[in-house]
Amino acid sequence: MPMDIRCRVRRAIVMRCAHYRTKWLALWLVGILAANAAMASDALRVVSLKSPAPEQSMTPFLTATEDGMWLSWLERVEDGHALRLSTWDGERFGTPSTIHTSAHFFANWADFSSILSFGDGRLAAHWLEKAAEGTYEYDVFIALSEDGGKSWGKPERPHRDATLNEHGFVSLVADDASGFSAVWLDGRGFKKGASDNEMTLRTTRFDGKAFTEDVLLDGRICECCQTGMARTESGLFVAYRNRSAEDTEIRDISYVRRDGLTGQWTEPKSLHDDGWEIPGCPVNGPQVAASGNRLAVAWFTASSSEPKVQLLFSEDGGASFAEPIRIDDGRPVGRVDVEWIGEDVVVTWLERGEERQGEIRVKRVAPSGGAAPAVIVARTASGRASGFPRMTRFHDEIYVTWTESYERRGPSQVHVAKLVDEAPLLDEPAFAFEAEDVNGKSYTLGELEGKVVLLNFWGIWCKSCREEIPHLVTLDERLRERGLVVLGADYGDAPEDLPAYIEEIGMSYPVLLDDGLADDYEVLVFPTSVVIDRTGRVRYRVEGFREKSFRDLERVVERLLAEDG
């Protein structure tokens, strides 16, 4: 760098350090607080989607991989019920197909069907079907599809006991390249009229060709609460509601783990000592989500007559846990689900409203405990008719499905929504700049009115700036025709060094020369991007470069283009 440029940069830095000493101290304190609190501050906006499910639909379920997302539900038909499936293509749901139709479905608000993508594009679907006339004499059936849900093979029972008892509350998870595991509540030991009947927790594996012999995981558990299962880098983790000895009837959450190397299951352990003593089943099980070896477990408890939705994090696949975080807003019904999104999780639950109304709420939570305010996804009944909301993550966005119903035997409708991850927007006046690019062309903010402008402050000397440039090029080429103008605002480089670098790295957008613009926009970190809307207002600002923060930047730009276009 030539001496005059170095001196100018040094003088600018010294002046800025003097001018912004107070601001730097404030920012430092904010940074320390942020590091300790790590608030999940990005807002979640609810976008309703057109549901493929008709009236008289219920108990929806969502699953997704990088390749696709599928919605399943039960619907009433003339001769019983049909389990339907629809595929989401990123824009809309496709025409529903039928997985199974039967006059003997066990159609229950809490014990619902599910689907799973596993292996190389295969799908598995489970449902419950009556085996006899008794109320709780039903079996689990699992069918496989080799063609994305267009056709289904012969259903099989994962359990081999052939007893006329309850089998349900199933969780499925892919556990290697070709197979999946299943866990369920199994009442095979129940005897009519007996006082010592025990519900058990059992598991089996589909190895790509057949189900293995089922294995007992716990011999005494709560009779009718959902299970939750996830695969971490360490193996499988299963959470469920346990049941202590008869003289206490404590029904807290327990878990078991399967070692990914040995395949051995651990003995049951208590997740957290809630101490909820209840002589019956609350029909409110836990849910689990994993990202690498990070684990999140959400559950409902009402110990000491205080209903709560709780959340625990683990960084080591469930070997240890942090302290629980309370999630609800004071009047929870429970019915939880949890999904990872980036470094945070999103928890959904049902909160009690006024006059028997229920509110399906979501909250974004950081592992450190910081949480964004709850967002209401939808309103429905707080009773059994509304069932259990379910979520999945698809392409870094959370999708939620639920049943809207107000009477247990009345009309019901499956709905779907997308939660768009949005950073809050600013609304500040932009500095009315006038600057030249490396080719001598002049740019003013006034001339760019009616465009969305992205000012990116960068320098050749800045490693993070260089890493961000290919992303900016892609964004510029993708959204230029919709009204986006990307301007690189160089800082600290000699003008004669820029053209060769611009050509070498393939920058597709104009680069403005360093003429104090960074000072005008009070830039303290490089890179910094400032987004200005069509009316000349600063709406967003992001410092540094991470792929996650750049995705947030893209969403803001697209939002401004859509809202103001």
Buried (B, 14 or more C-beta within 10 A) or exposed (E): BEEEBEEBBEEBEEEBEEEBEEEEEEBEEEEEEBEEBBBBBBBBEBEEBEBBBEEBBBBBBBBBBEEBBBBBBBBBBEEBBBBBBBBBEEEEBBEBBEBBBBEBBBBBBBBBBBBBBBBEEBBBBBBBBBBEEEEBBBBBBBBBBBEBBEEBEEBBBBBEBEBBBBBBBBBBBBBBEBBBBBBBBBBBBBEEEEEEEBBBBBBBBBBEEEBEEBEEBBEBBBBBBBBBBBBBEBBBBBBBBBBBEEEEBBBBBBBBBBEBEEEEBBEBEEBBEBEBEBEEBBBBBBBBBBBEBBBBBBBBBBBEEEBBBBBBBBBEBBBEBEEBBEBBBEBBBBBBBBBBBBBBBBBBBBBBBEEEBBBBBBBBBBBBBBBBEBBEBBEBBBBEBBBBBBBBBBEEBBBBBBBBBBEEEEEBBBBBBBBBBBBEBBEEEBBEBEBBBBEEEEBEBEEBEEBBBBBBBBBBBBEBBBBBBEBBBEBBEEBBEEBBBBBBBBBBBBEEBBEEBBEEEEBBBBBBBBBEBBBBBBBBEBBBBBBBBBEBBBBBBBBBBBEEBBBBBBBBBBBBBEEBE
